């Protein structure tokens, strides 16, 4: 994570394509770069990105959501068939660009939300046999977690405009807010891992201040026994007061509907959680 001015381009901070091998990049339309997507695809990575409305690839195939092939939309450019696209059902197009001298063939999924009255475009290279149209549309909703994280930083981690003109102080306060938010997320995921209780990261962010004081004091003293006791008390408190209100509903319509769970890649994190 790095701090940059608002004027800095997002493209400079995209992950290196080799790092996305066997992983999926979720991104908004500001990150669409066909040359970058070509490199990700060639490196064995995957992406699901909201595409820009003005894109004009060649349409090779077209299917309605119910599986019907739309033969009249094939073998032409997207802009020429735009007015013919159905709005009552979502549509999946197989589209192609020529990028870096080679064809780049991707899936372009279009939907017509009644609220916005304009097409929403999702661009992906995920395989249709394993990731059908409906799953792609549901999976993209996970990107909203990024916006919720920003809200969590501002509402529950004291990240806001600071009353100082000293850049060093501002940077320090920003890092402190992000570190506090990261610690709260760690406590939320560790609690879910140990207690097998579905946790609400929003509720943890709001009420973790009741348990963080004891954890920080134990760290300051360097007392490992006291730290483990503080973590155990924190887990018990959060498991009782910050669990998700409707986990069954979340599995049907919420963020748990795809069966995704927090990923603990660091063995040290698991060992610490088990010790606590």
C-alpha positions in Angstrom: 0.0 0.0 0.0 1.3 3.4 -0.9 0.0 7.0 -0.4 -0.3 9.2 -3.5 -2.0 12.4 -4.5 -5.5 12.2 -6.0 -4.1 13.3 -9.3 -1.9 10.2 -9.6 -3.0 7.7 -12.3 -4.5 4.4 -11.1 -2.7 2.4 -13.8 0.7 2.9 -12.2 -0.4 0.8 -9.2 -2.0 -2.2 -10.9 -0.5 -5.5 -9.8 2.2 -7.0 -12.1 0.6 -9.5 -14.4 2.7 -12.5 -13.1 1.4 -11.8 -9.6 -2.1 -12.5 -10.8 -1.5 -16.0 -12.0 -4.5 -18.2 -10.9 -6.0 -15.1 -9.3 -8.9 -12.7 -10.3 -8.5 -9.0 -10.5 -11.7 -7.1 -9.7 -11.6 -3.5 -10.9 -13.7 -0.5 -11.9 -13.8 0.9 -15.4 -11.0 3.4 -14.6 -8.6 0.5 -14.8 -9.4 -0.7 -18.3 -6.3 -1.0 -20.3 -6.3 -3.6 -23.1 -2.5 -3.9 -23.3 -2.4 -4.6 -19.5 -5.3 -7.1 -19.8 -3.4 -8.9 -22.6 -0.4 -9.3 -20.3 -2.5 -10.6 -17.5 -4.2 -13.1 -19.8 -0.9 -14.3 -21.1 0.5 -14.7 -17.6 -2.3 -17.0 -16.6 -4.3 -14.5 -14.6 -7.9 -13.5 -14.7 -9.9 -10.3 -14.4 -13.4 -9.0 -14.0 -13.6 -5.4 -14.8 -16.4 -2.9 -15.5 -15.9 -1.9 -19.1 -16.3 1.6 -20.6 -19.4 2.4 -22.6 -17.5 3.7 -25.6 -15.6 0.5 -26.4 -16.1 -0.8 -29.9 -14.8 -4.4 -30.3 -15.7 -6.9 -32.9 -18.6 -9.1 -31.8 -18.0 -12.7 -32.7 -21.0 -14.4 -30.9 -24.0 -13.2 -28.9 -26.2 -15.0 -26.5 -29.2 -14.0 -24.5 -29.4 -14.8 -20.8 -31.8 -17.7 -21.5 -29.2 -19.3 -23.9 -30.7 -18.2 -27.2 -28.1 -17.3 -29.8 -28.6 -13.8 -31.3 -27.4 -14.5 -34.9 -28.2 -11.0 -36.1 -25.6 -9.5 -33.7 -22.7 -11.6 -34.8 -19.7 -10.6 -36.9 -20.1 -6.8 -36.6 -18.8 -4.0 -34.3 -20.5 -3.3 -31.0 -21.5 0.2 -31.7 -23.4 -0.8 -34.9 -25.6 -3.3 -33.0 -25.9 -1.2 -29.8 -29.5 -0.2 -30.6 -30.5 -3.9 -31.2 -29.3 -5.2 -27.8 -32.2 -6.6 -25.7 -32.9 -4.9 -22.4 -35.2 -7.3 -20.7 -32.5 -10.0 -20.4 -28.8 -9.8 -19.9 -26.6 -10.5 -22.9 -23.2 -12.2 -23.2 -21.0 -11.3 -26.2 -17.8 -12.9 -27.3 -15.8 -9.9 -28.5 -12.4 -9.4 -30.0 -9.8 -6.7 -30.2 -6.4 -6.8 -31.9 -3.9 -5.9 -29.2 -0.1 -5.9 -29.7 -0.5 -7.5 -33.0 -2.6 -10.5 -31.8 -6.3 -11.1 -31.3 -7.6 -10.7 -27.7 -10.9 -12.6 -27.3 -12.9 -11.8 -24.1 -16.4 -12.1 -22.7 -18.5 -8.9 -22.5 -21.6 -9.1 -20.4 -24.3 -6.4 -20.7 -27.2 -5.7 -18.4 -29.8 -2.9 -18.4 -30.5 -1.7 -14.8 -33.9 0.0 -14.7 -32.6 2.5 -12.2 -29.8 3.9 -14.3 -31.4 3.4 -17.7 -28.1 2.7 -19.4 -26.1 -0.5 -20.1 -23.6 -1.9 -17.6 -20.7 -3.6 -19.2 -18.6 -6.3 -17.5 -15.4 -7.6 -19.2 -13.8 -10.9 -18.2 -11.6 -13.8 -19.4 -13.1 -16.2 -16.9 -14.2 -19.4 -18.6 -17.9 -19.6 -19.3 -18.1 -23.3 -18.5 -17.2 -22.7 -14.9 -18.3 -19.1 -14.5 -21.7 -18.6 -16.2 -23.2 -15.2 -16.8 -25.2 -15.0 -13.6 -22.2 -15.9 -11.4 -20.1 -13.2 -13.2 -22.7 -10.5 -12.4 -22.9 -11.7 -8.7 -19.1 -11.8 -8.4 -18.6 -8.3 -9.5 -20.7 -7.1 -6.6 -17.7 -8.0 -4.4 -16.0 -4.9 -5.7 -18.4 -2.9 -3.6 -16.4 -4.1 -0.6 -13.7 -1.7 -1.6 -16.1 1.2 -1.2 -17.3 -0.1 2.1 -13.6 -0.4 3.2 -13.1 3.3 2.5 -16.3 4.2 4.4 -15.0 2.0 7.3 -11.7 3.9 7.4 -13.5 7.3 7.4 -16.3 6.4 9.9 -14.5 4.0 12.3 -10.7 4.6 11.9 -10.6 8.4 12.1 -9.4 8.9 8.5 -10.5 12.4 7.5 -9.1 15.8 6.8 -6.6 16.7 9.4 -6.1 20.1 10.9 -2.5 20.6 10.1 -0.4 21.8 7.2 2.6 19.6 8.1 2.9 16.8 5.4 4.8 14.5 7.7 2.1 14.7 10.4 -0.7 14.1 7.8 1.1 11.1 6.5 1.6 9.7 10.0 -2.0 10.2 10.9 -3.2 8.5 7.7 -0.9 5.5 8.3 -2.2 5.3 11.9 -5.8 5.2 10.7 -5.1 2.5 8.2 -3.1 0.5 10.7 -6.0 0.7 13.2 -8.5 -0.4 10.5 -6.2 -3.3 9.5 -5.9 -4.5 13.2 -9.7 -4.5 13.5 -10.0 -6.6 10.3 -7.5 -9.0 11.7 -9.5 -9.4 14.9 -12.7 -9.9 12.9 -11.2 -12.6 10.7 -9.4 -14.3 13.6 -12.6 -14.4 15.6 -14.4 -16.0 12.7 -11.6 -18.5 12.2 -11.5 -19.6 15.9 -15.2 -19.4 16.9 -16.8 -20.3 13.5 -19.2 -17.5 14.0 -20.0 -15.3 10.9 -18.6 -11.9 11.7 -19.6 -8.4 10.6 -16.5 -6.4 9.7 -18.6 -3.2 10.1 -19.7 -4.1 13.6 -16.1 -5.1 14.6 -14.9 -1.7 13.3 -17.5 0.1 15.4 -17.0 -1.8 18.7 -13.4 -3.0 18.6 -12.3 0.1 20.5 -13.7 -1.6 23.6 -11.0 -4.3 23.4 -8.1 -2.7 21.5 -6.9 -0.8 24.6 -5.9 -4.0 26.5 -4.2 -5.4 23.3 -2.1 -2.3 22.8 -1.1 -2.1 26.4 0.1 -5.7 26.4 2.1 -5.0 23.2 3.6 -1.9 24.8 4.7 -3.9 27.9 6.0 -6.8 25.8 4.2 -9.2 27.9 3.3 -12.2 25.7 1.0 -13.8 28.4 -0.9 -10.6 28.8 -1.2 -10.3 25.0 -2.7 -13.7 24.6 -5.1 -13.0 27.5 -6.2 -9.7 25.9 -6.7 -11.4 22.5 -8.7 -14.2 24.0 -10.9 -11.6 25.8 -11.2 -9.6 22.5 -12.3 -12.7 20.6 -14.9 -13.6 23.2 -16.3 -10.1 23.2 -16.5 -9.7 19.4 -18.0 -13.2 18.9 -20.8 -12.1 21.2 -21.3 -8.5 20.0 -20.2 -8.3 16.4 -21.6 -11.3 14.7 -23.5 -11.0 11.4 -27.2 -10.4 11.9 -28.5 -12.5 9.0 -25.9 -15.1 7.9 -28.5 -17.3 6.2 -29.8 -14.4 4.2 -26.2 -13.3 3.3 -25.6 -16.8 1.7 -28.7 -16.2 -0.5 -28.4 -12.5 -1.5 -25.4 -11.0 0.3 -21.6 -11.2 0.1 -21.5 -14.9 1.2 -23.6 -16.1 -1.7 -20.6 -17.3 -3.7 -19.2 -19.3 -0.7 -16.1 -17.1 -0.3 -14.4 -17.0 3.1 -11.4 -15.0 4.5 -8.1 -16.4 3.3 -5.3 -16.9 5.8 -2.2 -17.4 3.7 0.3 -16.6 6.5 1.0 -19.6 8.8 2.1 -17.2 11.5 -1.4 -15.6 11.6 -3.0 -19.0 12.1 -0.4 -20.0 14.7 -1.1 -16.8 16.6 -4.9 -17.3 16.3 -4.6 -20.9 17.6 -2.4 -19.8 20.5 -4.9 -17.2 21.5 
